[in-house]
């Protein structure tokens, strides 16, 4: 029976969490690659405060503000396949350097974009930046799976994605400090929007130089199949006849759609659907997070951004860490199914007017989303050998779900209210749960050459 990408033990035939079967230890390289996860977490975290900001500064609807995500994820869509080609042509190190250069270019573009001041100019910067992040994700995700024993691949990718979770926490704080209002009056200016991106561009420039001089070997992935009465050998099934991979692409499409929708409209939901705070609750929070309006305390836009950063993404990060340990005990596909079913229930709570229980459901959805992206990735590329880089590019391309589906969510919110908009992620989590429940059967069929 084919083994699933989990680690009931951290050692296998001389390998370990960061040590390969030949005895080489890649712990330092793993930490260096994890910095890339932190980087794109920061960049994507900043995007999530732009929806509400552009609604105020450019006077656009919720649906129109979703073009922030559209521009970002279309960058992923168009660059995913070229990223796979770059990884095969120049190796992991070359693709990482190219990706970092594009991220820096996109970040620095916000300086002239701020002077131009139009919606399209900001969207262009997000598109360029996303193209660079695509290179990094296409390379870094599968690379973490080969920096140690193959049985620990899902554990490593979830540990690395914990760096992504830290970045998601930093992003809204960094962006919100410059663009979100701490009063009842919305910030209608884009004059300071370039500042957080200038910081990103400078950091990325330094990180690029580190990778130029770092030793980043091009490690191959193993390929598995089941052969009756004999040892494993190279699988003969073409990539697009391996259903555990094909449905991973679909599952990733729906997951990024759900994640982007929940992240992007979090500030809107807190702003419009959170019950009024009691005086005690308001005074327990920092002054810039609450405002007294018509005799009741409410959370400000900046306050919502800080709740997104510290509370929501704090739960997201906690889920990444605890999930990484749980994946060393439980099967990855079972964990994926369980967490996705939990998120279906969280979306039900969010959609109904249940007061603070609905708000709690929104926050807890971050915890249960935590392991989904990296686990789908690990399940999708499991046992693909030389096809891993190409498969990785298709799974990254599935991120386009974050470009398309939030537009639908915004349309629902504009017409029937923000609560109704969360019907979109609910449907997505149902699809992901089905993938988790059926993965083992699909993988067994794909690993059988007959």
C-alpha positions as CSV (number, residue, x, y, z in Angstrom):
1,X,0.0,0.0,0.0
2,X,1.4,3.4,-0.9
3,X,2.3,5.7,2.0
4,X,0.6,9.0,2.4
5,X,2.6,12.2,2.7
6,X,2.7,12.3,6.5
7,X,5.3,11.5,9.1
8,X,4.3,9.1,11.9
9,X,8.1,9.1,12.5
10,X,10.6,11.8,11.7
11,X,13.2,9.1,10.6
12,X,13.2,6.8,7.7
13,X,16.1,4.9,6.3
14,X,18.7,7.4,7.6
15,X,16.5,10.4,6.9
16,X,14.8,12.9,9.2
17,X,12.8,16.1,9.3
18,X,15.7,18.0,7.7
19,X,18.1,15.2,6.9
20,X,17.9,13.2,3.7
21,X,18.7,9.5,3.3
22,X,22.3,10.3,2.3
23,X,22.9,12.0,5.6
24,X,22.9,15.6,4.5
25,X,21.3,18.1,6.9
26,X,19.3,21.0,5.2
27,X,18.0,22.7,8.3
28,X,19.7,26.1,7.6
29,X,18.6,26.0,3.9
30,X,15.0,25.2,5.1
31,X,15.0,28.3,7.3
32,X,16.3,30.4,4.4
33,X,13.6,29.1,2.1
34,X,11.0,29.7,4.9
35,X,11.9,33.5,4.7
36,X,10.3,33.4,1.3
37,X,7.0,32.2,2.9
38,X,7.3,35.0,5.4
39,X,7.7,37.5,2.5
40,X,4.7,36.5,0.5
41,X,2.6,36.4,3.7
42,X,3.5,40.0,4.4
43,X,2.6,41.0,0.8
44,X,-0.7,39.2,0.7
45,X,-1.5,40.4,4.2
46,X,-1.2,44.0,3.1
47,X,-3.5,43.3,0.2
48,X,-6.3,42.4,2.6
49,X,-6.6,45.9,4.0
50,X,-6.7,47.5,0.5
51,X,-10.3,46.4,-0.3
52,X,-11.8,48.6,2.4
53,X,-9.2,51.4,1.8
54,X,-10.0,51.7,-1.9
55,X,-13.7,51.6,-1.2
56,X,-13.2,54.8,0.8
57,X,-10.4,56.5,-1.2
58,X,-11.6,55.7,-4.7
59,X,-15.4,55.5,-3.9
60,X,-15.8,52.0,-5.4
61,X,-18.2,49.2,-4.5
62,X,-17.3,46.0,-2.7
63,X,-17.4,44.1,-6.0
64,X,-15.1,46.6,-7.7
65,X,-12.7,46.5,-4.8
66,X,-12.3,42.7,-5.4
67,X,-10.3,43.7,-8.5
68,X,-7.4,44.1,-5.9
69,X,-7.5,40.3,-5.6
70,X,-8.2,39.9,-9.3
71,X,-5.0,41.7,-10.2
72,X,-3.0,39.9,-7.6
73,X,-4.1,36.4,-8.5
74,X,-4.2,37.0,-12.3
75,X,-0.4,37.6,-11.8
76,X,-0.3,34.1,-10.3
77,X,-2.3,32.7,-13.1
78,X,-0.3,34.1,-16.0
79,X,3.1,33.5,-14.3
80,X,2.5,30.0,-12.9
81,X,3.4,28.0,-16.1
82,X,6.4,30.2,-16.9
83,X,7.6,29.8,-13.3
84,X,7.6,26.0,-13.8
85,X,9.6,26.5,-17.0
86,X,12.1,28.8,-15.2
87,X,12.5,26.3,-12.4
88,X,13.3,23.5,-14.8
89,X,15.6,25.8,-16.9
90,X,17.5,27.6,-14.1
91,X,16.9,25.3,-11.1
92,X,15.4,26.3,-7.8
93,X,18.0,29.0,-7.1
94,X,17.7,30.7,-10.4
95,X,13.9,30.8,-10.2
96,X,14.0,32.2,-6.7
97,X,16.3,35.1,-7.7
98,X,14.1,35.9,-10.7
99,X,11.0,35.9,-8.4
100,X,12.6,38.2,-5.8
101,X,13.6,40.6,-8.6
102,X,10.0,40.8,-9.8
103,X,8.7,41.3,-6.3
104,X,11.1,44.2,-5.8
105,X,10.1,45.7,-9.1
106,X,6.4,45.5,-8.2
107,X,7.0,47.0,-4.7
108,X,9.0,49.9,-6.0
109,X,6.4,50.6,-8.7
110,X,4.1,51.9,-6.0
111,X,6.2,55.0,-5.7
112,X,5.2,56.3,-9.2
113,X,1.7,54.7,-8.8
114,X,1.0,56.9,-5.8
115,X,1.7,60.0,-8.0
116,X,-0.4,58.6,-10.8
117,X,-3.2,58.0,-8.3
118,X,-5.5,55.9,-10.5
119,X,-6.9,52.5,-9.6
120,X,-5.2,50.7,-12.6
121,X,-1.8,52.0,-11.6
122,X,-2.1,50.4,-8.1
123,X,-3.5,47.2,-9.7
124,X,-0.5,47.1,-12.1
125,X,1.9,47.1,-9.1
126,X,0.0,44.3,-7.5
127,X,0.1,42.3,-10.7
128,X,3.9,42.6,-11.1
129,X,4.5,41.8,-7.5
130,X,2.3,38.8,-7.7
131,X,4.2,37.5,-10.7
132,X,7.3,37.5,-8.6
133,X,5.5,35.8,-5.7
134,X,4.4,33.1,-8.2
135,X,8.0,32.2,-9.0
136,X,8.7,31.9,-5.3
137,X,5.7,29.8,-4.5
138,X,6.2,27.5,-7.5
139,X,9.7,26.8,-6.3
140,X,9.6,27.0,-2.5
141,X,6.5,24.8,-1.8
142,X,7.9,21.7,-3.6
143,X,11.4,22.5,-2.5
144,X,10.5,22.2,1.2
145,X,9.2,18.6,0.5
146,X,12.7,17.4,-0.6
147,X,14.7,19.0,2.2
148,X,14.5,15.9,4.4
149,X,12.9,12.4,4.5
150,X,10.0,12.1,2.1
151,X,7.7,10.8,4.8
152,X,8.0,14.2,6.5
153,X,7.1,16.3,3.4
154,X,3.7,17.4,4.7
155,X,5.2,18.3,8.1
156,X,8.0,20.4,6.5
157,X,5.7,22.3,4.1
158,X,3.3,23.1,7.0
159,X,6.3,24.3,9.2
160,X,7.4,26.5,6.3
161,X,3.9,27.8,5.8
162,X,4.0,28.9,9.5
163,X,6.4,31.5,8.3
164,X,3.7,32.5,5.9
165,X,1.3,32.8,8.8
166,X,3.7,35.2,10.6
167,X,3.8,37.3,7.4
168,X,0.0,37.4,7.3
169,X,0.1,38.9,10.8
170,X,2.7,41.5,9.9
171,X,1.1,42.6,6.6
172,X,-2.2,44.2,7.8
173,X,-0.3,46.0,10.6
174,X,2.3,47.4,8.2
175,X,-0.2,48.4,5.6
176,X,-2.9,49.5,8.0
177,X,-0.6,51.8,9.9
178,X,-0.2,53.9,6.7
179,X,-3.6,53.7,5.1
180,X,-6.4,52.8,7.6
181,X,-8.2,55.4,9.7
182,X,-8.1,55.2,13.5
183,X,-11.1,57.5,13.8
184,X,-14.8,57.4,12.6
185,X,-13.7,59.3,9.5
186,X,-12.4,57.1,6.7
187,X,-9.0,57.8,5.1
188,X,-9.7,59.0,1.6
189,X,-6.1,59.6,0.6
190,X,-3.6,57.3,-1.2
191,X,-0.6,59.6,-0.5
192,X,1.1,57.2,1.9
193,X,0.3,54.0,0.2
194,X,3.8,53.7,-1.3
195,X,5.5,53.6,2.1
196,X,4.8,50.0,3.2
197,X,5.8,48.8,-0.3
198,X,9.0,50.8,-0.2
199,X,9.9,48.9,3.0
200,X,9.1,45.6,1.2
201,X,11.2,46.5,-1.8
202,X,14.3,47.3,0.3
203,X,14.0,44.1,2.3
204,X,13.6,42.0,-0.8
205,X,16.7,43.6,-2.4
206,X,18.7,42.5,0.6
207,X,17.2,39.0,0.5
208,X,18.0,38.7,-3.2
209,X,21.7,39.3,-2.5
210,X,21.7,36.6,0.2
211,X,20.3,34.1,-2.2
212,X,22.8,35.1,-4.9
213,X,25.6,33.9,-2.6
214,X,23.8,31.0,-0.9
215,X,24.3,27.4,-1.9
216,X,20.9,26.1,-3.1
217,X,21.2,22.6,-4.6
218,X,18.7,21.3,-7.1
219,X,17.4,18.3,-5.2
220,X,15.2,15.8,-7.2
221,X,11.9,14.5,-5.9
222,X,11.1,10.7,-5.8
223,X,8.5,9.0,-7.9
224,X,6.4,6.2,-6.5
225,X,4.0,3.5,-7.8
226,X,2.8,0.2,-6.7
227,X,4.0,-2.9,-8.5
228,X,2.6,-6.3,-7.5
229,X,5.3,-8.6,-6.2
230,X,8.2,-6.3,-6.9
231,X,9.9,-3.1,-5.9
232,X,8.7,0.4,-6.7
233,X,9.7,1.8,-10.1
234,X,9.0,4.9,-12.1
235,X,5.3,5.4,-12.6
236,X,4.1,5.3,-16.2
237,X,0.9,7.3,-15.9
238,X,0.9,10.7,-17.5
239,X,0.5,13.6,-15.1
240,X,-3.0,14.4,-16.3
241,X,-4.2,10.9,-15.6
242,X,-3.3,11.1,-11.9
243,X,-6.5,12.1,-10.3
244,X,-5.0,12.9,-6.9
245,X,-3.1,15.7,-8.6
246,X,-5.9,16.8,-10.9
247,X,-8.3,17.2,-8.1
248,X,-5.6,18.9,-6.0
249,X,-5.6,21.7,-8.6
250,X,-9.4,22.0,-8.3
251,X,-9.3,21.9,-4.5
252,X,-6.6,24.6,-4.4
253,X,-8.7,26.8,-6.8
254,X,-11.6,26.6,-4.3
255,X,-9.4,27.0,-1.2
256,X,-7.7,30.1,-2.4
257,X,-11.1,31.5,-3.4
258,X,-12.4,30.8,0.1
259,X,-9.4,32.1,1.8
260,X,-9.2,35.3,-0.2
261,X,-12.9,36.0,0.3
262,X,-12.7,35.6,4.1
263,X,-9.5,37.5,4.4
264,X,-10.5,40.3,2.0
265,X,-13.9,41.0,3.5
266,X,-13.0,40.5,7.1
267,X,-12.7,44.3,7.7
268,X,-16.1,44.9,6.0
269,X,-17.7,42.2,8.2
270,X,-16.2,43.6,11.4
271,X,-17.2,47.1,10.4
272,X,-20.8,46.4,9.4
273,X,-21.9,43.2,11.2
274,X,-20.2,43.2,14.6
275,X,-22.5,44.1,17.5
276,X,-21.9,47.3,19.4
277,X,-19.2,47.0,22.1
278,X,-20.0,47.5,25.8
279,X,-18.2,50.3,27.5
280,X,-16.0,47.8,29.3
281,X,-15.0,46.0,26.1
282,X,-14.2,49.3,24.4
283,X,-12.0,50.5,27.2
284,X,-10.1,47.2,27.3
285,X,-9.0,47.9,23.7
286,X,-6.4,50.5,22.5
287,X,-7.9,53.9,21.9
288,X,-7.4,53.8,18.2
289,X,-9.4,50.6,17.8
290,X,-12.7,51.9,19.0
291,X,-14.9,55.0,18.5
292,X,-18.1,56.3,20.2
293,X,-20.8,57.0,17.6
294,X,-24.4,57.7,18.4
295,X,-24.0,56.6,22.0
296,X,-22.4,53.2,21.1
297,X,-18.9,52.0,20.8
298,X,-17.8,50.5,17.5
299,X,-14.6,49.2,16.0
300,X,-12.7,51.5,13.7
301,X,-11.3,50.5,10.3
302,X,-7.8,50.4,11.8
303,X,-9.1,48.5,14.7
304,X,-10.5,45.9,12.4
305,X,-7.2,45.7,10.6
306,X,-5.4,45.1,13.8
307,X,-7.9,42.4,14.8
308,X,-7.2,40.8,11.4
309,X,-3.5,40.9,12.1
310,X,-3.2,39.9,15.7
311,X,-6.3,37.9,16.5
312,X,-7.4,36.4,13.2
313,X,-4.0,35.7,11.8
314,X,-2.8,34.8,15.3
315,X,-5.3,31.9,15.2
316,X,-4.2,31.2,11.7
317,X,-0.6,30.9,12.8
318,X,-1.6,28.8,15.9
319,X,-3.4,26.5,13.5
320,X,-0.2,26.2,11.4
321,X,2.0,25.2,14.3
322,X,-0.5,22.8,16.0
323,X,-1.4,21.4,12.6
324,X,2.2,20.7,11.8
325,X,2.6,18.6,14.9
326,X,-0.8,16.9,14.4
327,X,0.3,15.9,10.8
328,X,3.1,13.9,12.4
329,X,0.5,11.7,14.0
330,X,-2.6,11.8,11.8
331,X,-3.0,11.3,8.0
332,X,-2.7,14.5,6.0
333,X,-5.9,13.8,3.9
334,X,-7.9,13.1,7.1
335,X,-6.8,16.3,8.7
336,X,-7.7,18.2,5.5
337,X,-11.2,16.8,5.5
338,X,-11.7,17.4,9.2
339,X,-10.6,21.0,9.1
340,X,-12.6,21.7,6.0
341,X,-15.8,20.3,7.5
342,X,-15.2,22.5,10.6
343,X,-14.9,25.5,8.3
344,X,-18.3,24.7,6.6
345,X,-19.8,24.9,10.1
346,X,-17.9,28.2,10.8
347,X,-19.3,29.8,7.6
348,X,-22.9,28.8,8.7
349,X,-22.3,30.6,12.0
350,X,-21.0,33.7,10.1
351,X,-24.0,33.8,7.8
352,X,-26.6,33.8,10.5
353,X,-27.2,36.9,12.8
354,X,-26.0,35.2,16.0
355,X,-24.2,38.2,17.5
356,X,-20.8,37.5,19.0
357,X,-21.2,33.8,18.1
358,X,-21.1,34.7,14.4
359,X,-18.0,36.8,15.0
360,X,-16.3,33.9,16.9
361,X,-17.1,31.7,13.9
362,X,-15.3,34.2,11.6
363,X,-12.2,34.2,13.8
364,X,-12.2,30.4,14.2
365,X,-12.4,29.9,10.4
366,X,-8.8,31.3,10.3
367,X,-7.6,28.5,12.6
368,X,-9.2,25.8,10.5
369,X,-8.0,27.3,7.2
370,X,-4.4,27.2,8.5
371,X,-3.2,23.8,7.2
372,X,-5.3,23.7,4.0
373,X,-3.1,25.3,1.4
374,X,0.2,23.4,2.2
375,X,-1.6,20.2,2.8
376,X,-3.4,20.2,-0.6
377,X,0.0,21.1,-2.1
378,X,1.7,18.1,-0.5
379,X,-1.1,15.7,-1.3
380,X,-1.2,16.9,-4.9
381,X,2.5,16.5,-5.7
382,X,2.9,13.3,-3.7
383,X,4.9,10.7,-5.6
384,X,5.2,12.7,-8.9
385,X,9.0,12.5,-9.2
386,X,10.3,14.4,-12.2
387,X,6.9,15.8,-12.8
388,X,6.9,17.7,-9.4
389,X,8.0,21.1,-10.8
390,X,5.5,21.0,-13.6
391,X,2.7,19.8,-11.3
392,X,3.7,22.5,-8.8
393,X,3.2,25.2,-11.4
394,X,-0.3,24.0,-12.1
395,X,-1.3,23.9,-8.5
396,X,0.1,27.4,-8.1
397,X,-1.9,28.5,-11.2
398,X,-5.0,27.3,-9.4
399,X,-4.6,30.4,-7.1
400,X,-6.6,32.1,-9.8
401,X,-9.6,31.1,-7.8
402,X,-8.7,34.1,-5.6
403,X,-9.1,36.3,-8.6
404,X,-12.5,35.1,-9.8
405,X,-14.6,34.0,-6.8
406,X,-14.2,37.0,-4.5
407,X,-15.9,39.0,-7.3
408,X,-18.9,36.8,-6.9
409,X,-18.7,37.2,-3.1
410,X,-18.6,41.0,-3.5
411,X,-21.6,40.8,-5.8
412,X,-23.5,38.8,-3.2
413,X,-22.5,41.3,-0.5
414,X,-23.5,44.4,-2.5
415,X,-26.9,42.9,-3.3
416,X,-27.9,40.9,-0.2
417,X,-25.5,42.0,2.6
418,X,-22.1,40.9,3.8
419,X,-23.4,37.9,5.6
420,X,-24.8,36.4,2.4
421,X,-21.5,36.9,0.7
422,X,-20.0,34.1,2.9
423,X,-22.1,31.6,1.0
424,X,-19.2,31.5,-1.5
425,X,-16.5,30.3,0.9
426,X,-19.0,27.8,2.4
427,X,-19.4,26.1,-0.9
428,X,-15.7,26.1,-1.5
429,X,-15.0,24.3,1.9
430,X,-17.5,21.6,0.9
431,X,-15.5,20.8,-2.2
432,X,-12.2,20.7,-0.3
433,X,-13.7,18.3,2.3
434,X,-14.7,16.0,-0.5
435,X,-11.2,16.0,-1.9
436,X,-9.7,15.1,1.5
437,X,-12.2,12.3,2.0
438,X,-11.5,10.7,-1.4
439,X,-7.7,11.4,-1.6
440,X,-6.5,8.0,-0.4
441,X,-8.6,6.1,-2.9
442,X,-7.4,8.4,-5.7
443,X,-3.8,8.1,-4.8
444,X,-4.0,4.3,-4.6
445,X,-5.4,4.2,-8.1
446,X,-2.8,6.6,-9.4
447,X,0.1,4.6,-7.9
448,X,-1.1,1.4,-9.5
449,X,0.5,1.1,-13.0
450,X,-2.4,-1.3,-14.0
